[in-house]
Structures are given as C-alpha cells and as structure tokens.
Amino acid sequence: MTSDSAIQEAEAAIARLATPPMIEDPYPLYSAIRRVNRVYESATLGAYAITGYKEVNAAARMANMKNGVRAATTQRADWQEHESLRLFLRALVNLDAPEHSAMREVASSVFTPNAIKQMRKSIEALAHRFVDDLAERAKSGEPVDLVPTVASPFPVSVICEMLGVPDNQGMLFYKLANDWTRVWGGGNYSDADLAQADTSVVELRGYFSELFEARRAERRDDLISALIDQHEAGRLDDEDLMALATFLFISGFETTTNLISTGIHTLLEFPDQLARWRGNPDITASAVEELLRHGTPISGTVRLTAEPIQLGGQEIPAGKMLFLMTAGANRDPEQFPDPDRLDLTRNDGGHVSFGGGAHYCLGANLARMEAQVILPLIINRFSTIEVAGTPEWRTAIGLHGFEHLPLVLSE
C-alpha cells in the first residue's frame, strides 16, 4: 500500500512540473510520481501522469485519443480572440483525425526523407560555417554563448534553406516563433506572454504571406513552393497553408536547438563519455540517440481519452487528460538500467523523445542528421570546453534546453 507521504510527494512533484518556470533537473520529480504509480491519477490535476516507458509508448500510439493541448486551449472562453491561439490550433501537432491525417499526408509529401537526405551537404557546410564562427569568437579567451552562436542559428538556417526563407530573415522569424511557442503548452503562460505571442504571430503571418506571394509569382526548389502547389491543387485552404508553413518552420529547429545545447552540457558532465566519443567517431549515431534520451528536448505531450482505455493495468474513462511525460519515461529504470548515467553506446531500446504513432515528430530525421553533424564538429574542434559562469535554462514548460550557455573554448 502506498504511503500518504509518497502520495503527497507525487502530488507536489506534479504541481511543480505544471508550474512555470521549467525546472533545471526535473528527473527526481518524475521518479517521485513513478514510485506511486507509473499511471498515476492526480487529485491535484484531475488527470493522469504517465511516467512509465512502456505506458507512454503505448499511449502515444493509441488511435482512440484526442489532442489534449488542443482540448485545454479551447477551454479558454476567449481563445478565438487571440491570433496566436487560433493559428496554434490549426498547427499539425494539434489536429485530430480526420483533419490530422489529411494535413499529415500533405506535410509528408513535401517534408520527405529524400528532401532531408538531399540536405546533407548543405547541413555540413552550414555546420562548418557556424563552428568556424564559434572558433573565431573563442580566440579572445572570453566566454562565448553557444545558444545564439550555434545552437539556435544553425538549425534555423537549415530549415530556412529547406523552406525558402531568406537567410537574413531567419533569426527574425526565430524570435517571433519563440514568442509564439510560449503559449504552446495549453496553459501556464502569463497575460504578457499571450499578448506578445499575438503580436508576434501577426508579424510572422505577414512575412509568410509575402513569401507565399513571391512563390506564386515564381516557383523555386523549396518547401514553400511545394506547399503553394498543394494549395493551388485544393489540398490546403488559406489558413491551412499558413498553419503548416509556420509549423514546419518551428518543427525544423525547436528540438535541435535544445539538443545541441543540452548535448554539449551533458557531455561536459560526463567527461568519460566525451572522451569516448572523441576517440571513436563510429558511435555518433548511438551517441545522439543517447543524448536525446538522457536530455529529452521536449519533455512531454498531452492526450485526451476519446473512449475508455486500458493502460498500465488500469481502466481510464473517456474524457480524461493524460500527461505523457516522455522525459520521465526516458529515465524509467525498468527500461533503461542506471537511467541517470550517460552511456553513448547504450542499447536498451529506443527512447520516446520524438513521440509515437500518428503524431510521431515530422522533423525527427532532420534533427538527428543535424546533431550527428554539428556535435562531433564541436567536440573535436575544441580540445577544451568549459562552462563559464551560470548557464540560463529555458523557462517555458515542456521545453528542456538553455537560453544561454556561456563556454570557454580553446582549440
């Protein structure tokens, strides 16, 4: 029988995980919940917290689910008055079947594995450019912030090239998109965050509208042109076109930005694994997967049961919110022995950092490729990498990465 104190710890952990800012080390909180139950019904939330690997994996693949973030957002009586929330609810990640299936088919027809594969040379060239810039800045001996120097602009430049966004506008689009993603959690944002998101989305829509008009006048070999073709074929209406283009932009950098910053920081915390990777470049693929598991860039997602389900030996009624805590699942000791340890050659089964089922991350292969290119470049270019001062973690709920990561580097 579970003790009252363990239940109190679990409830306190859930309350903390649901309250901004995002905690630097959330993993003990996931463990506190899992100790009570891997599928835990929280009295505080009136919802289920899922921290077990098998249970998260199973729930992510269930067809009889609705998007929980969408449901939470539409509970706001005024959501239709906010530009940021209206466009957010049209994003691919928030749609339910059959709308999701139709939009996913269109997205998959332009954001193809072949399109990503063809980006390899461009990704390598961009990675060298940004690491060269990092090295140049580091020559002074002063700390260099990895996030604005590499972790943010590198994946932004990649997705800009794929979409056809002008390179000199990429970081402006990134700033506007970051403002928008502050309201992507379904709640837990301030009135000021919402107001800024509305303003930024209006501006972002304006820039994308200009791109659409330019591609209507003259097609290019980019994803915006491909989306315009889909629009003119009647497979996307005006709002779907805007929602899908802006979503593809965000999905092209959000995970990778967090993965680069947390990946470098984690390697510095485990110097034996850093040395192991430097000495054996053949482990690059498994190293990136382990960094995705250990640091889980996007820590969870939310589902709503459309009908009663069985999960973890429990029957869960229809209409219940499930918080799929992917970061917790990725540290589940039943799946990953000694889960807090970084092991770049770990082979204990796949992580759930990219979700699963119909909502499996569309940009997963792009994020993998970018990380497999940029991280070895950084760790092999610099013989010394040290954190300088106090890094600043991102505060948005669900996003696990750095806002600032100052480093002292030497070749």
C-alpha positions as a printed NumPy array, in Angstrom:
array([[  0.   ,   0.   ,   0.   ],
       [  1.304,   3.422,  -0.932],
       [  2.027,   5.725,   1.989],
       [  0.379,   9.109,   2.395],
       [  3.788,  10.775,   2.307],
       [  4.618,   9.169,  -1.067],
       [  1.308,  10.39 ,  -2.487],
       [  1.965,  13.877,  -1.143],
       [  5.398,  13.822,  -2.794],
       [  3.856,  12.76 ,  -6.097],
       [  1.222,  15.493,  -5.955],
       [  3.853,  18.104,  -5.108],
       [  6.006,  16.863,  -8.   ],
       [  3.117,  17.167, -10.463],
       [  2.238,  20.65 ,  -9.218],
       [  5.85 ,  21.76 ,  -9.682],
       [  6.158,  20.242, -13.161],
       [  2.967,  22.034, -14.223],
       [  4.062,  25.434, -12.888],
       [  6.495,  27.735, -14.727],
       [  9.396,  28.06 , -14.926],
       [ 10.601,  24.705, -16.223],
       [ 12.822,  23.139, -13.559],
       [ 16.509,  22.592, -14.349],
       [ 16.541,  18.965, -13.137],
       [ 13.008,  17.542, -13.299],
       [ 14.024,  13.883, -13.174],
       [ 13.689,  13.349,  -9.394],
       [ 10.125,  14.654,  -9.713],
       [  9.266,  12.072, -12.363],
       [ 10.738,   9.391, -10.103],
       [  8.57 ,  10.545,  -7.194],
       [  5.457,  10.131,  -9.328],
       [  6.563,   6.768, -10.713],
       [  7.205,   5.416,  -7.212],
       [  3.491,   5.749,  -6.509],
       [  2.265,   4.531,  -9.888],
       [  3.522,   4.514, -13.453],
       [ -0.007,   5.548, -14.455],
       [ -0.916,   7.908, -11.639],
       [ -4.263,   9.672, -11.289],
       [ -3.519,  13.03 ,  -9.734],
       [ -6.104,  14.561,  -7.451],
       [ -4.414,  17.925,  -7.947],
       [ -4.805,  17.912, -11.714],
       [ -7.811,  15.655, -12.145],
       [ -5.669,  13.965, -14.806],
       [ -3.244,  11.075, -15.21 ],
       [  0.528,  11.459, -15.09 ],
       [  2.194,   8.734, -17.168],
       [  5.882,   8.228, -16.37 ],
       [  6.483,   4.569, -17.337],
       [  8.284,   3.942, -20.616],
       [  6.003,   1.14 , -21.814],
       [  2.9  ,   3.059, -20.818],
       [  3.954,   6.307, -22.513],
       [  4.959,   4.364, -25.612],
       [  1.608,   2.559, -25.706],
       [ -0.489,   5.68 , -25.089],
       [  1.318,   7.645, -27.8  ],
       [  0.304,   5.003, -30.334],
       [ -3.341,   4.629, -29.345],
       [ -5.774,   5.722, -32.026],
       [ -8.662,   6.388, -29.637],
       [ -7.144,   9.626, -28.341],
       [ -7.609,  13.324, -28.945],
       [ -5.049,  16.077, -28.601],
       [ -5.073,  17.201, -25.003],
       [ -3.342,  20.531, -25.554],
       [ -5.975,  21.414, -28.134],
       [ -8.722,  20.498, -25.674],
       [ -7.086,  22.555, -22.917],
       [ -6.644,  25.584, -25.149],
       [-10.251,  25.567, -26.33 ],
       [-11.381,  25.601, -22.709],
       [-10.382,  29.265, -22.695],
       [-13.593,  31.184, -23.334],
       [-11.673,  33.835, -25.278],
       [ -9.35 ,  31.666, -27.372],
       [-10.879,  32.833, -30.655],
       [ -9.951,  36.423, -29.777],
       [ -6.232,  35.591, -29.802],
       [ -4.363,  35.328, -33.085],
       [ -1.669,  33.138, -31.549],
       [ -4.146,  30.587, -30.189],
       [ -6.216,  30.454, -33.37 ],
       [ -3.192,  29.657, -35.537],
       [ -1.774,  27.321, -32.893],
       [ -4.94 ,  25.231, -33.001],
       [ -4.563,  24.801, -36.766],
       [ -0.983,  23.52 , -36.404],
       [ -0.42 ,  19.9  , -37.41 ],
       [  0.654,  18.901, -33.908],
       [ -2.772,  19.851, -32.507],
       [ -5.105,  18.354, -35.078],
       [ -7.197,  15.237, -34.535],
       [ -8.308,  12.737, -37.157],
       [ -9.536,  13.062, -39.843],
       [ -8.084,  16.604, -40.191],
       [ -4.733,  15.44 , -38.843],
       [ -4.468,  12.557, -41.309],
       [ -5.177,  14.816, -44.279],
       [ -2.732,  17.517, -43.16 ],
       [ -0.059,  14.978, -42.237],
       [ -0.307,  13.477, -45.711],
       [  0.293,  16.879, -47.274],
       [  3.179,  17.639, -44.908],
       [  4.767,  14.256, -45.563],
       [  4.516,  14.804, -49.309],
       [  6.801,  17.848, -49.099],
       [  8.889,  17.165, -45.965],
       [ 10.086,  13.82 , -47.29 ],
       [ 13.01 ,  11.615, -46.19 ],
       [ 14.559,  12.247, -49.599],
       [ 14.255,  16.022, -49.187],
       [ 16.019,  15.71 , -45.839],
       [ 18.684,  13.38 , -47.246],
       [ 19.428,  15.851, -50.026],
       [ 20.154,  18.489, -47.383],
       [ 23.2  ,  16.602, -46.049],
       [ 25.846,  18.608, -47.933],
       [ 24.159,  21.902, -47.085],
       [ 23.901,  20.886, -43.426],
       [ 27.604,  20.016, -43.354],
       [ 28.551,  23.326, -44.994],
       [ 26.391,  25.315, -42.572],
       [ 27.765,  23.399, -39.595],
       [ 31.35 ,  24.212, -40.595],
       [ 30.398,  27.859, -41.055],
       [ 28.893,  28.156, -37.586],
       [ 31.657,  26.199, -35.842],
       [ 34.266,  28.36 , -37.616],
       [ 32.469,  31.418, -36.267],
       [ 32.412,  29.858, -32.793],
       [ 36.183,  29.277, -33.017],
       [ 36.83 ,  32.824, -34.171],
       [ 34.847,  34.253, -31.271],
       [ 36.589,  31.942, -28.8  ],
       [ 40.081,  33.2  , -29.745],
       [ 39.743,  36.155, -27.39 ],
       [ 39.592,  33.809, -24.415],
       [ 36.313,  35.355, -23.342],
       [ 33.206,  33.178, -22.845],
       [ 31.091,  32.561, -25.936],
       [ 27.383,  31.832, -25.632],
       [ 26.707,  28.598, -27.511],
       [ 22.966,  29.218, -27.928],
       [ 22.903,  32.399, -30.061],
       [ 26.191,  31.482, -31.769],
       [ 25.395,  27.911, -32.869],
       [ 22.51 ,  26.103, -31.183],
       [ 19.824,  28.496, -32.43 ],
       [ 21.086,  29.88 , -35.768],
       [ 22.403,  26.596, -37.177],
       [ 19.087,  24.655, -37.267],
       [ 17.239,  27.857, -38.159],
       [ 19.497,  28.295, -41.201],
       [ 18.881,  24.679, -42.212],
       [ 15.091,  24.935, -42.103],
       [ 15.192,  28.36 , -43.761],
       [ 17.085,  26.849, -46.686],
       [ 14.602,  23.996, -46.938],
       [ 11.549,  26.249, -46.771],
       [ 12.964,  29.078, -48.849],
       [ 13.001,  31.693, -46.103],
       [ 15.689,  34.311, -46.858],
       [ 18.762,  33.625, -44.731],
       [ 18.89 ,  37.221, -43.45 ],
       [ 15.35 ,  36.865, -42.074],
       [ 15.837,  33.532, -40.339],
       [ 16.645,  34.778, -36.847],
       [ 13.85 ,  37.348, -37.003],
       [ 11.427,  34.53 , -37.812],
       [ 13.019,  32.524, -34.971],
       [ 12.439,  35.31 , -32.453],
       [  8.798,  35.678, -33.491],
       [  8.297,  31.9  , -33.407],
       [  9.842,  31.688, -29.928],
       [  7.368,  34.287, -28.695],
       [  4.584,  32.174, -30.163],
       [  5.717,  28.871, -28.614],
       [  5.334,  30.332, -25.131],
       [  1.6  ,  29.643, -25.457],
       [  2.024,  26.154, -26.905],
       [  1.548,  24.375, -23.59 ],
       [ -2.23 ,  24.774, -23.44 ],
       [ -1.895,  26.947, -20.33 ],
       [  0.691,  28.073, -17.789],
       [  1.583,  31.312, -19.52 ],
       [  1.11 ,  34.893, -18.413],
       [ -1.161,  37.527, -19.929],
       [  2.002,  39.31 , -21.058],
       [  3.223,  36.132, -22.813],
       [ -0.121,  35.809, -24.605],
       [ -0.148,  39.454, -25.677],
       [  3.405,  39.167, -27.032],
       [  2.538,  35.909, -28.812],
       [ -0.437,  37.59 , -30.502],
       [  1.705,  40.498, -31.676],
       [  4.478,  38.224, -32.93 ],
       [  2.115,  35.897, -34.782],
       [  0.567,  38.82 , -36.647],
       [  4.066,  39.838, -37.746],
       [  5.073,  36.26 , -38.587],
       [  1.937,  35.794, -40.698],
       [  2.782,  38.945, -42.597],
       [  6.251,  37.704, -43.503],
       [  4.976,  34.294, -44.596],
       [  2.203,  35.922, -46.659],
       [  4.886,  37.849, -48.538],
       [  6.769,  34.594, -49.171],
       [  3.624,  32.929, -50.484],
       [  3.031,  35.767, -52.924],
       [  6.643,  35.638, -54.114],
       [  6.421,  31.871, -54.761],
       [  3.095,  32.208, -56.536],
       [  4.828,  34.601, -58.905],
       [  7.957,  32.455, -59.267],
       [  8.389,  28.878, -58.04 ],
       [ 11.697,  27.721, -56.577],
       [ 13.103,  24.401, -55.407],
       [ 11.938,  24.828, -51.82 ],
       [  9.169,  23.661, -49.477],
       [  7.2  ,  26.91 , -49.678],
       [  6.838,  26.391, -53.424],
       [  5.745,  22.791, -52.823],
       [  3.135,  23.987, -50.31 ],
       [  1.861,  26.565, -52.797],
       [  1.413,  23.71 , -55.288],
       [ -0.623,  21.809, -52.684],
       [ -2.701,  24.924, -52.002],
       [ -3.448,  25.504, -55.668],
       [ -4.371,  21.829, -56.047],
       [ -7.05 ,  22.36 , -53.398],
       [ -5.429,  20.224, -50.687],
       [ -4.849,  23.22 , -48.374],
       [ -7.055,  26.236, -47.734],
       [ -5.528,  29.628, -46.942],
       [ -5.393,  29.06 , -43.186],
       [ -4.052,  25.511, -43.531],
       [ -1.271,  26.825, -45.758],
       [ -0.252,  29.381, -43.139],
       [ -0.536,  26.902, -40.263],
       [  1.504,  24.217, -41.997],
       [  4.259,  26.538, -43.222],
       [  4.754,  28.125, -39.809],
       [  4.613,  24.736, -38.077],
       [  7.246,  23.249, -40.398],
       [  9.474,  26.21 , -39.612],
       [  9.176,  25.654, -35.849],
       [  9.481,  21.87 , -36.089],
       [ 12.71 ,  22.392, -38.018],
       [ 14.607,  23.975, -35.133],
       [ 12.901,  23.563, -31.742],
       [ 14.158,  20.076, -30.885],
       [ 17.6  ,  20.563, -32.429],
       [ 18.29 ,  23.855, -30.646],
       [ 17.628,  22.199, -27.299],
       [ 19.521,  19.042, -28.251],
       [ 22.699,  20.918, -29.213],
       [ 22.829,  22.946, -26.013],
       [ 21.847,  20.168, -23.607],
       [ 24.014,  17.694, -25.511],
       [ 27.197,  19.719, -25.041],
       [ 26.355,  20.462, -21.415],
       [ 25.654,  16.778, -20.697],
       [ 28.927,  15.679, -22.307],
       [ 30.78 ,  18.086, -20.016],
       [ 29.046,  16.471, -17.035],
       [ 30.242,  13.038, -18.239],
       [ 33.837,  13.632, -19.4  ],
       [ 34.462,   9.887, -19.796],
       [ 31.738,   9.745, -22.439],
       [ 33.052,  12.884, -24.139],
       [ 36.475,  11.241, -24.405],
       [ 34.854,   8.031, -25.612],
       [ 33.114,   9.817, -28.497],
       [ 36.231,  11.769, -29.441],
       [ 38.143,   8.518, -29.628],
       [ 35.516,   6.6  , -31.563],
       [ 33.55 ,   8.553, -34.193],
       [ 31.748,   5.355, -35.21 ],
       [ 29.449,   5.709, -32.193],
       [ 27.989,   9.007, -33.457],
       [ 24.534,   7.615, -34.291],
       [ 24.069,   5.888, -30.93 ],
       [ 25.597,   8.884, -29.108],
       [ 22.949,  11.223, -30.5  ],
       [ 20.184,   8.773, -29.559],
       [ 21.516,   8.577, -26.016],
       [ 21.683,  12.362, -25.722],
       [ 18.08 ,  12.514, -26.95 ],
       [ 17.104,  10.019, -24.256],
       [ 19.108,  11.492, -21.416],
       [ 18.181,  15.123, -22.07 ],
       [ 14.742,  14.808, -23.783],
       [ 14.467,  18.221, -25.545],
       [ 10.648,  18.333, -25.38 ],
       [  9.616,  16.797, -22.088],
       [  6.055,  15.699, -22.715],
       [  2.763,  15.873, -24.514],
       [ -0.898,  15.656, -23.571],
       [ -3.645,  13.351, -24.797],
       [ -7.389,  13.19 , -24.063],
       [ -9.115,   9.81 , -24.   ],
       [-11.912,   9.681, -26.583],
       [-13.241,   6.443, -25.092],
       [-12.324,   4.174, -22.162],
       [ -8.838,   2.662, -22.475],
       [ -6.699,   0.121, -20.674],
       [ -3.252,   1.399, -19.712],
       [ -0.814,   0.01 , -17.194],
       [ -3.389,  -2.41 , -15.828],
       [ -5.919,   0.357, -15.236],
       [ -9.136,   1.294, -16.966],
       [ -9.195,   5.004, -17.708],
       [-12.574,   6.539, -18.573],
       [-13.302,   8.65 , -21.63 ],
       [-12.68 ,  12.384, -21.314],
       [ -9.574,  12.088, -19.134],
       [ -6.368,  14.039, -19.727],
       [ -3.155,  12.018, -19.921],
       [  0.151,  13.788, -19.379],
       [  2.644,  11.644, -21.304],
       [  5.86 ,  12.555, -19.507],
       [  8.351,  11.485, -22.143],
       [ 11.312,  12.829, -20.175],
       [ 10.262,  10.669, -17.236],
       [  9.74 ,   7.645, -19.475],
       [ 13.241,   8.094, -20.895],
       [ 14.65 ,   7.695, -17.376],
       [ 12.454,   4.699, -16.429],
       [ 14.78 ,   2.168, -14.747],
       [ 12.608,  -0.736, -15.91 ],
       [ 13.568,   0.116, -19.497],
       [ 16.961,   1.759, -19.022],
       [ 19.232,   0.302, -16.316],
       [ 21.003,   3.039, -14.354],
       [ 18.961,   5.609, -16.326],
       [ 20.67 ,   8.734, -14.989],
       [ 24.021,   7.562, -16.347],
       [ 25.027,   8.693, -19.828],
       [ 26.203,   5.77 , -21.97 ],
       [ 26.806,   6.743, -25.581],
       [ 26.728,   3.101, -26.681],
       [ 23.569,   2.228, -24.753],
       [ 21.351,  -0.355, -26.444],
       [ 18.387,  -0.727, -24.122],
       [ 15.636,   0.092, -26.608],
       [ 14.53 ,   3.267, -28.27 ],
       [ 13.692,   6.479, -26.454],
       [ 10.34 ,   8.254, -26.842],
       [ 11.712,  11.762, -27.379],
       [ 10.002,  12.03 , -30.771],
       [  6.679,  10.645, -29.554],
       [  4.97 ,   7.853, -31.432],
       [  2.052,   6.825, -33.58 ],
       [  0.248,   9.299, -35.823],
       [  1.89 ,  12.258, -34.072],
       [  5.477,  10.996, -34.384],
       [  7.705,  14.04 , -34.884],
       [  7.85 ,  15.003, -38.545],
       [ 11.31 ,  16.544, -38.113],
       [ 12.912,  13.628, -36.267],
       [ 15.271,  12.576, -39.062],
       [ 16.306,  16.175, -39.736],
       [ 17.105,  16.716, -36.038],
       [ 19.142,  13.506, -35.963],
       [ 21.125,  14.444, -39.051],
       [ 21.88 ,  17.947, -37.789],
       [ 23.03 ,  16.665, -34.387],
       [ 25.159,  13.926, -35.968],
       [ 26.943,  16.615, -37.978],
       [ 27.292,  19.544, -35.576],
       [ 28.068,  17.839, -32.248],
       [ 31.162,  15.901, -33.453],
       [ 32.42 ,  19.074, -35.132],
       [ 32.243,  20.972, -31.858],
       [ 33.762,  18.338, -29.587],
       [ 36.6  ,  17.579, -31.996],
       [ 37.371,  21.185, -32.948],
       [ 37.951,  22.247, -29.337],
       [ 40.299,  20.378, -27.027],
       [ 38.991,  22.367, -24.071],
       [ 35.312,  23.135, -23.477],
       [ 34.314,  24.562, -20.111],
       [ 31.138,  26.168, -18.796],
       [ 31.754,  29.779, -17.781],
       [ 29.54 ,  31.245, -15.088],
       [ 25.954,  30.117, -14.619],
       [ 24.014,  28.837, -17.62 ],
       [ 20.429,  30.022, -18.014],
       [ 17.812,  27.371, -18.685],
       [ 14.723,  27.986, -20.79 ],
       [ 11.669,  28.711, -18.667],
       [  8.821,  27.538, -20.935],
       [  7.046,  24.454, -19.601],
       [  7.859,  21.381, -21.657],
       [ 10.978,  22.757, -23.371],
       [ 14.222,  21.447, -21.88 ],
       [ 17.219,  23.401, -23.07 ],
       [ 19.279,  26.516, -22.496],
       [ 18.501,  30.137, -23.102],
       [ 22.195,  30.893, -22.587],
       [ 25.169,  28.535, -22.269],
       [ 28.436,  30.528, -21.956],
       [ 31.523,  28.466, -22.724],
       [ 35.263,  28.991, -22.737],
       [ 36.761,  27.066, -25.645],
       [ 40.244,  26.505, -26.974],
       [ 41.485,  24.529, -29.95 ]])
